[in-house]
Structures are given as C-alpha cells and as structure tokens.
Amino acid sequence: MNSFVMVMTGAAWTAILAMLAWGAVASWRRVWSDEGPLPLFGMLQRRGLVLERLEQAPEPLYAAVRRCAMCREKARCRDWLERRVGGSAPACPNEDYFDAARFSSRGA
C-alpha cells in the first residue's frame, strides 16, 4: 500500500510540474512572439495621458505593462489604434489603470 501511495504522490507532483511548465512556456511564447510596441502606450496617448507624468508612480505602470504584455487581445487593440476613428476600444485589462491615471492627472 505504501508504494502505491508514493507512486500516486509522485504522479500528482509530476502532473503539477508539467502544468506549471506548460503555463510558463505558453506565457513566454505569448510575450516573445509579439512584434512591435505594446498597444498600452498608444492607448495612453489616445486617452490624453502623458507617460512622463505616469512614470512618477512606477509600480502601477509596471503592472499595466505586464498586463498588456500578457494580454491575448493585443492585435485587436492595435487594429483599433490604427483606425484612428471613434468608437469603443476593445475590452482592456488596464481600463481601471487608465481611469485611475486620468483621475490622478486631473488632481495634479
């Protein structure tokens, strides 16, 4: 019975490590296979936010860059930015960051 439990525990740990490795490789491929600048910077500019002012509080900006780099919808954002017309932007995981940055830039 002890050997069965050890084998099953080893199999469970192997499965967990395999899933972690798969997630790391998938994330790495998503970030490194992308070409061009992150759409985050175009979205900031389109919303009238100045990057130099946002760099004064770097931690939220770093988190926004990380969310943008990992986002699966970068192509949709780039298409929206290239059209240069009105309409609603694609759903963005950084929308809360844009709102907070807009609010803090008004107060400054």
C-alpha positions as CSV (number, residue, x, y, z in Angstrom):
1,M,0.0,0.0,0.0
2,N,2.9,2.4,0.8
3,S,4.4,2.0,-2.6
4,F,1.1,2.7,-4.3
5,V,0.7,6.0,-2.3
6,M,4.2,7.0,-3.2
7,V,3.7,6.3,-6.9
8,M,0.4,8.3,-6.9
9,T,2.0,11.2,-5.0
10,G,4.9,11.2,-7.5
11,A,2.4,11.2,-10.4
12,A,0.5,14.1,-8.9
13,W,3.6,16.1,-8.4
14,T,4.7,15.3,-12.0
15,A,1.3,16.5,-13.3
16,I,1.5,19.7,-11.3
17,L,5.0,20.5,-12.5
18,A,4.0,19.7,-16.1
19,M,1.1,22.1,-15.8
20,L,3.4,24.8,-14.4
21,A,5.9,24.3,-17.1
22,W,3.2,24.4,-19.8
23,G,1.9,27.7,-18.4
24,A,5.4,29.2,-18.3
25,V,6.1,28.2,-21.8
26,A,2.8,29.5,-23.1
27,S,3.3,32.8,-21.4
28,W,6.9,33.1,-22.6
29,R,5.7,32.4,-26.2
30,R,2.9,35.0,-26.0
31,V,5.3,37.7,-24.8
32,W,8.2,37.0,-27.1
33,S,6.4,36.1,-30.3
34,D,4.8,39.6,-30.4
35,E,6.4,42.2,-32.6
36,G,6.1,45.9,-32.2
37,P,5.5,48.2,-29.3
38,L,2.8,47.3,-26.7
39,P,-0.6,48.9,-27.5
40,L,-0.6,50.2,-23.9
41,F,1.4,53.3,-25.0
42,G,-0.9,54.1,-27.9
43,M,-3.9,53.7,-25.6
44,L,-2.3,56.1,-23.1
45,Q,-1.7,58.6,-25.8
46,R,-5.2,58.2,-27.3
47,R,-6.7,58.9,-23.8
48,G,-4.5,62.0,-23.4
49,L,-2.3,60.6,-20.7
50,V,1.4,61.6,-20.6
51,L,3.8,58.8,-20.0
52,E,6.3,61.0,-18.3
53,R,3.8,62.0,-15.7
54,L,2.8,58.4,-15.1
55,E,6.4,57.3,-14.6
56,Q,6.4,59.3,-11.3
57,A,4.4,56.3,-9.8
58,P,6.2,53.4,-11.5
59,E,4.6,50.4,-9.7
60,P,1.1,50.8,-11.2
61,L,2.7,51.5,-14.6
62,Y,4.8,48.3,-14.4
63,A,1.7,46.3,-13.6
64,A,-0.1,47.8,-16.6
65,V,2.8,47.0,-18.9
66,R,2.8,43.4,-17.6
67,R,-1.0,43.1,-18.1
68,C,-0.6,44.4,-21.6
69,A,2.3,42.1,-22.5
70,M,0.3,39.1,-21.3
71,C,-3.0,40.1,-22.9
72,R,-4.4,37.9,-25.7
73,E,-6.1,40.8,-27.4
74,K,-3.1,43.0,-28.4
75,A,-4.0,42.6,-32.1
76,R,-7.5,44.0,-31.6
77,C,-6.0,46.9,-29.7
78,R,-3.5,47.6,-32.5
79,D,-6.3,47.5,-35.1
80,W,-8.4,49.9,-33.1
81,L,-5.4,52.3,-32.7
82,E,-4.6,52.2,-36.4
83,R,-8.1,53.0,-37.5
84,R,-7.9,56.4,-35.7
85,V,-11.7,56.7,-35.6
86,G,-14.1,56.9,-32.7
87,G,-16.0,54.0,-31.3
88,S,-15.3,52.0,-28.3
89,A,-12.0,50.5,-27.6
90,P,-11.7,46.7,-27.2
91,A,-12.1,45.5,-23.7
92,C,-8.8,46.2,-21.9
93,P,-7.5,44.7,-18.7
94,N,-5.9,48.1,-18.0
95,E,-9.1,50.1,-18.1
96,D,-9.1,50.6,-14.3
97,Y,-5.5,51.8,-14.6
98,F,-6.4,54.3,-17.3
99,D,-9.3,55.7,-15.2
100,A,-7.1,56.0,-12.1
101,A,-4.3,57.7,-14.1
102,R,-6.8,60.1,-15.7
103,F,-8.2,60.9,-12.2
104,S,-4.7,61.4,-10.7
105,S,-3.5,63.6,-13.6
106,R,-6.5,65.9,-13.1
107,G,-5.7,66.3,-9.4
108,A,-2.1,67.1,-10.0
